[in-house]
Amino acid sequence: MKRRDLLRGAGVAAVATGLAACGAAPEGRKDRAAREAPREWKMVTSWPTNFPGLGTGAAELAAMITRASGGRLRVTVHGAGELVPAFEVFDAVSRGTAELGHSFSYYWKAKAAAAPFFCSVPFGLTAREMNAWLHQGGGLALWRELYAPFGIVPFPAGNTGVQLAGWFRKPLESVADLKGLKMRIPGLGADVMARVGATPVNLPGADIFEALDEGVIDAAEWMGPYNDLAFGLHRATRFCHYPGWQEPGPAIECLVNQKAYEDLPKDLQEVVASCCGAMAERVLAEFDARNQQALDALVREHDVELRQLPDDVLLVLRRAAEKVLDELAASDPMARRALDSMRAFQAQARAWSAVSEESYHAIRG
């Protein structure tokens, strides 16, 4: 598979968006679809079916691919647990059990140590910065190199933006409260929490409420207000902390079985790539629009107490995150390359942000 064939679809995301908007493919493509047997693909996800933002994003991506291909490539979606469990999406796509997967790359750090870099790292890139790093800073090429031995081609397919720090049965008052805290948290954030004395637990999203409500865990981070409200986490505890230091801009991935992708005609390869690009923009827009609406509901209607993490807690977490990242990079060559690339890009992005976004927000008020 030629790298340029994989990347050229990114430039035609507008085409896919237009096709999705009109709900049909051009007449020529309809004629072709009528002459050939449709290809049937399965998509497995790490989310409950039609869960807001994530599950609906997967369903919309599948529908968009089906429409944009004129029905030549039909995608059916299987939510977490329907075909495979939430944390077996990667293996299912690698084996060819499903041609597509929809998930977060940090779930696969036990398979590939560098995988979390292509979702989100503590105190790392925001959604806009992540998108820029992947497409213009070399991140996507590293990501595809990492997944190649598993027979998977990854595509960015969305982002949640900065998340919440989590829900706590008792609010964090100081660094001492981190000791022994049993918290649902995945990815590199889990390694950071372990370093400061907490006990990280990785649970699928559908299991979080019950574990928090019954006191099996002391705290949990999931997404932001939009998804946390949908899961009813405010019914388990009213204490919610911010900001989401652990996931400042997590990219959602569409995993594509490499053999299945290579077997597609070139135009259908571009349909898959273009639809992923279109959904990447659309999903982030949905989270940006819905998070504040959900936050208002949580605070005003459900009496959630929203608290910023204490400064000393954030400082300890940041120092621990730097050590976790440095040790990971020292232990794995790809992690070293990903971290060096990301840090260089983040420094560049931070300099521009200081004179653009940050300065503008200061004068806008």
C-alpha positions, 0 to 999 in steps of 0.5 A, a space after each residue: 500500500 502506497 503512503 500517498 494513496 492513504 493520505 490523498 483522501 484527506 484533501 477531499 473531505 469536503 466532497 464527502 461532506 457534500 455527499 452526506 449533506 445531500 444524502 446520495 451519491 452522484 448518478 454515475 456512482 449510482 449506476 456503478 452500484 447497480 452493476 456490482 455486488 455491494 461490499 458488506 463491512 462491519 464496524 465494531 466500537 468501544 461505545 454503547 450503540 447510539 451513545 451521544 457523540 461517540 456512538 452516534 458519531 460511529 453510526 453517522 460515519 458508517 452511514 456516510 460511507 454507505 451513502 458516499 459510496 452509492 451503496 457499493 460499500 455498506 457499513 453496519 455498526 455493532 456497539 460495545 459487547 454486541 460483536 466484541 467487548 469494548 476493549 477488543 476492538 483493536 484485535 477484532 480489526 487486526 484479525 479481520 473479524 470486523 473491517 472497521 473499528 471506532 475507539 480511542 488509541 490509548 486503550 491499546 497501550 499494552 499492545 503498542 506502548 506508543 499508542 496513547 500518543 495518538 489519542 491524548 497525553 496528560 498536559 499535552 495537545 488540545 484538539 486543534 493542536 492534535 489535528 495539526 500535529 497529526 496532519 501537518 506535524 508528522 503524527 499521522 505517519 508515525 501512527 500508521 507506522 505503529 499500527 502497520 505490524 498489526 495490519 491496521 490503518 488508522 484514521 482520525 475520526 473526531 475529537 472530544 476537546 478538553 475533558 473534565 478531570 472527573 467525578 469524585 465521591 469526596 472532593 479533592 482538597 489537597 495532594 494527600 487526598 490522592 493517596 489510595 484513591 481508587 479511580 477509573 481512568 485509562 491511558 497514560 493518565 492512569 500511569 500518572 495517578 498510580 505514580 502519585 499514589 492512587 489506584 487506577 481502574 480501567 472500566 468500559 464507559 457503560 460500567 462507570 456509573 454503577 461502580 461509582 454509585 456503589 462505591 467500588 471506585 472513589 472517582 471516575 473520569 469519562 468525557 466532558 459534560 455532554 457524555 457524563 450527563 448522558 451516563 448520569 454520573 451526577 446521580 452517583 456524586 455531585 462533586 465534579 473537578 476540572 480541568 481535564 489535565 489527563 485528556 486535553 484533546 483526545 482524538 477518536 480513531 477509525 481503525 481499518 483492516 489493512 487487507 480490506 482497505 487495500 482490496 477496495 478500488 481507489 475511489 472507495 479508499 478515498 470515500 473511507 478516508 474522506 468520510 473520516 476527515 469529514 466526521 473528525 470536524 463534525 464530531 468536534 463541533 458537536 462536542 463544542 456545542 453540546 458540552 456547555 449546554 450539558 454543563 449548564 444543566 448539570 450545575 443549574 438543574 442537578 446542583 452539581 458542584 463544579 470545582 477547579 483542581 487545587 493548584 498543588 494537585 495540578 503541580 504534582 500531577 504535571 511533574 508526575 506526567 513528565 516523569 511518566 512520559 520520559 520513562 515511557 520514551 526511554 523504554 520504547 523507540 516509537 514512544 521516543 519518536 512520538 514524544 519528541 515529535 509531539 513536544 517539539 510541535 507543542 512548543 511551537 503551537 504554544 508560542 502561537 497560541 500565546 499571541 493568538 487564542 490566549 491574547 484574544 480571549 483576554 481582550 474579548 472578556 
